[in-house]
């Protein structure tokens, strides 16, 4: 679907307004705080919203993904993944 030149100008102008608002708000907007909507549900009653580490807590250690660990373990045992057929 092709847009006519007038529609392209409208879409471009709206994007410029959006970017201006985004940049202006980043530098001049006031901080929203922990509960900007003054919600009363449980997830907004915690002291640090949203939680920084999800459900795992602050002591989560980073590591390799399960797939990468299994791939490396397979290589150590002499197992190889299938290679794509050459043309």
C-alpha positions in Angstrom: 0.0 0.0 0.0 1.5 3.3 -1.0 0.8 6.6 0.9 0.0 9.7 -1.0 2.5 12.6 -0.5 0.0 14.5 1.7 -0.4 11.5 4.0 3.4 11.1 4.2 3.6 14.7 5.3 1.0 14.2 8.0 2.6 11.0 9.3 6.0 12.8 9.3 4.7 15.8 11.2 3.1 13.6 13.8 6.4 11.8 14.3 8.2 15.1 14.8 5.6 16.2 17.4 6.1 12.9 19.2 9.9 13.1 19.2 9.7 16.7 20.4 7.4 15.8 23.3 9.6 12.8 24.2 12.8 14.8 24.3 11.2 17.7 26.1 9.6 15.5 28.7 12.9 13.6 29.3 14.8 16.8 30.1 12.0 19.0 31.6 9.3 16.7 32.9 8.8 16.0 36.6 9.5 12.6 38.0 6.5 10.3 38.2 7.3 8.7 41.6 6.6 5.1 42.7 2.8 5.1 42.1 2.0 7.7 39.4 -1.6 6.6 39.1 -2.3 6.4 42.8 -3.4 2.8 42.3 -4.6 0.7 45.3 -3.9 -2.8 44.0 -1.2 -4.9 45.7 1.5 -4.6 43.0 1.6 -0.9 43.6 1.8 -1.1 47.4 5.4 -2.5 47.4 8.1 0.0 48.3 10.0 -0.5 45.1 7.7 -0.7 42.1 8.3 -2.5 39.8 10.6 -4.9 41.5 14.1 -4.6 40.1 14.7 -8.4 39.6 11.2 -9.7 39.1 10.4 -12.6 41.4 14.0 -13.7 41.9 15.3 -11.1 44.3 18.6 -9.2 44.2 20.9 -12.2 44.6 20.3 -13.7 41.2 23.5 -14.6 39.5 23.9 -14.4 35.7 24.8 -17.4 33.7 24.7 -19.0 30.3 21.3 -20.0 28.9 20.3 -23.6 29.1 20.6 -24.1 25.4 24.2 -22.9 25.3 25.1 -25.0 28.4 23.7 -28.1 26.8 25.4 -27.3 23.5 28.8 -26.9 25.2 28.2 -30.1 27.3 27.5 -32.0 24.1 30.7 -30.9 22.5 32.7 -32.0 25.5 31.2 -35.5 25.1 31.9 -35.7 21.4 28.3 -35.1 20.4 27.9 -32.9 17.4 24.9 -31.0 16.1 23.7 -31.7 12.5 25.1 -29.4 9.9 23.0 -28.1 7.1 23.3 -29.9 3.8 25.6 -28.2 1.3 24.2 -27.3 -2.1 
